Amino acid sequence: MKTEIVELVGVPLDLGAGRRGVDMGPSAIRLAGLTDKLLGMEYQVVDGGDLTIEVPEVLVVEDTKLKYLSEIVNAIEQLAEATSAAIGKGHFPLVLGGDHSIAIGTIGGVAAAMREKGSQLGLLWIDAHGDMNTHETTPSGNIHGMPFAAILGRGAKELTAIGGDFQKVKPENAVLVGARSLDPREQALVRESGITVYTMEDIDRRGIFDVMIEALELATSYTNGLHLSLDMDALDPLTAPGVGTPVRGGLTYREAHTAMEIIARSEKLISMEVVEVNPILDTRNATAEVAVELVLSALGKRIL
C-alpha cells in the first residue's frame, strides 16, 4: 500500500500566454479522471482546488515586454507558497496548468523548501520550446516564454526572486528534452545558459530511451530530488492537439510514455507540473486525457 500523498494545485492562468484557453486546463485534467486514477494506484489525493487568478479582460498591459507582470507575480507567489508547504508536509505537489509561466512558482517553492534542508533540486523540462527569453529578448512579451531563464536566475527580478533570491536550479542539473522551436535570439541564450538540451533531432538519432537515461543522470547527479516540468506541446499535435503553441514533429505517444516510465523507475521524482492544456483547441478532451495518462506513468503506473 502506497502512503504517498499527491497534493493537487490548480493554476488557471493564461496571462503569460499569447492566446486564451489554458486557464481551463486544470478543469479539463480533473475531468479526465485524474483523482480517481491516482486513487486507483493507491495514492492518497489532496485537492484544495484552484488558485484565484485574475482574467485579462479586466486588466491593462502596463509593460509590453512583460505582459501582466504584477498579476502573474501575484499568482506564482501564491503557488510557490503552496508547493513549498506541500514539500514541507512530505507531500508530492502536482501542479495543473495553466500556461508555462507557472513553473516559476512551482519550482521556486520546491527549491526553497529543499534549500531549507540544504538540498539541491534537479530539473527535467520536457517542451518543444526553450522558454529561455527575458524581457530584453522576448519577441512577444509573453511571460510563458521566460520561466526557464527565471529559474536559472536570468531576467526580471520580480520573476527570479519568486521563492527567494537565489538560483533555483544549477544549469548542470537542468535538462531540456524535446526542443524543436527556438526563437533566433533564444538559441544563443540556451547555448550560453549551461543547461543540456536534447532536441528532437537527438531523439530521432539516439532514441528516447538513451536520451532519457542520460538526461536523468545529469539532472540527478549531486541533487536530492527531481522536478518534472511537462509542457504538453512537447508531444506531436497529432497526439496532443489541444495546446496553445503546437509544433509538428514532436514526441509520439509511446515516446512520451517511455520518458515518463524511465522517470518513475528512477524513484527521484518529488514534484511535477503539467502545463499548456488548452481545451478550446482540443478534440473531445483528448489532450487532457493524454496528460493524465502521462502523469500516471511518471508516478509509477506500469503495463505489467
N, C-alpha and C positions, 0 to 999 in steps of 0.2 A: 504493500500500500504506500503510495507516494504521500509525503507530507508537505511537499512544496505548495506554497500559496502564490497563485498568479494574481497580481493586482492590476486590473484594467483601468486605464486612464484615457478617456476620450477627449480629443482636442479638435473640435470642429472649426478649424482655422483655414481660411483660404486667402487671407490678406497678403500672404507672401507670394502668391501665385499670380499668373497673368490672366487667368480665366476662372470663372466661378464654378463651384460644384464639389470641390474636395472637402468642403465643410460638412457634407453629408456622408463622408467616408466612414466615420465611426458608426453611424447608424446602419449603414449598409453591411459593414463587417459583423456587427452584432446580429443583424437579420439573417446573415448566412450561417448562424448557429454556433458562433464561437464558444460561448459559455457552455452550452450543453456538450459540445465535443471535448472541451477541456475537462469537464466533469467526468465524461466517459473515459478519459485517460487517467482518472483518479487524482487529478489535481483539485485542490480547493481554489475557488474563484471569489475574489472580492471585486465588486464593480461599484465604484462610487459615482458612476455617471460621467457626464462631460463637464469640462471647464466652461465657464461662461465667457463667450467671445463676442466682441462687437462685430457688426456687419458693415461692409464697405459703403453701402447705400447711404448711411448716415454720417460718414466720415469724410474728411478732406485730406488730400495728399499734400503734406507740407514740404516734403523733400523728394523730388523726382528720382534721386539716386538711392533713396532708402524709403520706399513707399510704405506708409502706415507703420513707421518705426516704433512710435510710442505705444501703439496698440499691440503690436507684436511683442514688444518687450514686456508689456504687462502680462500677456498670455504665457510667454515662455518662462517668466519668473515664477508664476503660479505652478507651471509644470515642473520646473526644477525643484521646487519645494516638495511637490508630490512624489517625484521619483527618488529624491534623497530620503524622504521619510519611509518610502517603501523598502529601500535597501537597508535602512536602519532597523526595520522590523524583521528583516530576513525574508522579505517577500521578493517575488520576481516581477518587476514593473514591465507591463506590456502596454505600450502606448499606441493608440489608434488615431491615425491622422486622417484628414488634415494634410496641409502641404509640408514640404520637407524642412521649412524653417523651424518646425517644432523640434528638430533634432538638437538644436542649440540648447533648448530647455531640458530635454530628456537626458542628454549626455552631461550637461552642466550639473544637474542634480546627482546623477550616478557618480560622476567623477568626484564631486565634492564629498559625498558620503564615503567613498573609498579613500580619499585623501586624509580624512579624519583618522582612518585606521592605518595610515602610512602605506597605502596600496596604490598601484597603478592600473589604469584601465587600458585594455586593448580594443581596437575598433575594426570591424568589417563593415564596409559601406558598399552595398550592392545597388548599383544605379547605372543608368545609361549616361548620366551627366556627371560632371566633375564637382559642381556646386562649390567651386573654389573662387568665385568672383568676390570682390569687395565693392564698396561704394565708389572706389576710384576706377574700377574696370568694368562694372556692370553695363551691359547694353540696354537693360530694361528697367533697372531699379527694383526688380522683384527680389525680395529677401530670400525666397526659396532657392535662389542660385548662389547663396553665400554661406550656408551653415557649415560646410566642411572647413572653409577658411576660418570662420569664427572659432570653431573648436580647437584649431591649431594656434589660435591667438592672433589672427590677422583680420583686419577690418575695423569697423566702427566699435569704439569702446563699449557702447551700450550693449552690443552683442557678445563681444569677447569676455565681458565681465559677468555674464549670467552664471550663477553658481559659485562665483568667486573670481578674483582677478589672478588667474593662473592658467597655464596651458592645460587643457583638459585631457589631451592625448598626445603622447610624443609621436612625431612623424614616423619614426622607425617602427612603431606599433600600430600604424594606421594604414589600412589597405582598401583600395577601391577596386571592385570587381565588376566587370561588365560594361565598362565605359565604351561609348561609341559616338557621343555627340558632345564636343567641347567647343566653346567659343574660341576664336583665334587668340585673343589675349589671355584667355583662361588656360590655354595649352601651356604657355610659359609659366603661369602661376603654379600649375600642377607639377611641372618639371622641377621648379625651384622649391617646392614645398617639402621635399624629402620623403613623401609618402611613397608606397609601392602601388603601382597601377597594373592591373591585368585587363587589357582591352578585349573586345570580342574577337579580335584577330588572334590574341594569345589563346583564348578558349578554343577557337577553331583549330589552331595548330596543335595544342597540347592536350586538349580535353578538359572538361570541367573538374574531373576527379583530381588530376595532378595540380591544377591551378589552385583548387580549394585546400588541398593538403599543404601546399607551400604558403598560401595566404594565411591559413590558421597558424602555422609555425611562426610567421612573422608577427602576427597580431598578439600571440600569447607568450612570446619569449620575454621573460622578465616582467610579466604583468600578472595580476592576481584575479582577473576576470575579463570577460569578453562582452562587448556590446555589439548587437547586430542592428544596423540601420538598413531596412529593406524598402527600397522605392519600387513600387510595382511597375514603373516604366522600364525597369531592368529587363523585364520579360518582353518577348516579342508581342506586338499588338494583336497578332492572331490568337494568342493565348490570353492576354490581358488588355482588352480594348478600352476599358474604362479608366484611362489616365489622362492627365491634362496635357502632357508633352510626349506623345508616343513617337518612337523612332523605330523604323523597321530594322530587322536583323538582330533582335535581342535573344535572351536566353529562351530555350524551349521549355515546355512544361517539365520534362524529365530532368533537364539540366538544372532547373531551379530546385526541384526536389532533391536531387543529388547533393547540391550545395547545402541545403538545409539538413539533410541526413548526416553529412560529414560534420557540420557544426554541432549537431546533437551528440554525436559519438565522442566529441572532444570533451564533453562534460565541463566546459569552461564558460558557457553562456550564462550571464547573470541578469541581462536586461535586453529588451528588444523594442523596436518600433516598426510599424508598417504604415507607409505613407502614400499619398497621391492617388488613392482610390477615388474616382470621380463617377458617381452613379449616373449623372446626367449624360455622360458619354458612353455608358456601359450598355451591355446587352443582357437583359434578364439577370442582373446582379452577378454576372459571370466572374468579373474581376475580383469582387469581394469574396466570392466562393473560393477562388484560387488562393487569395490572400489567407483565408482561414486554413486551407489545406497546407500551405507553406508554414504557417505558424505552428501547426500541429507537428509537422515534420521536424522543425527546428527544436521543438520541445520533446522530441523523442518518439514520435509515432513511427512504427516500423511496419513493413509489409508482412514480415513473419517474425 
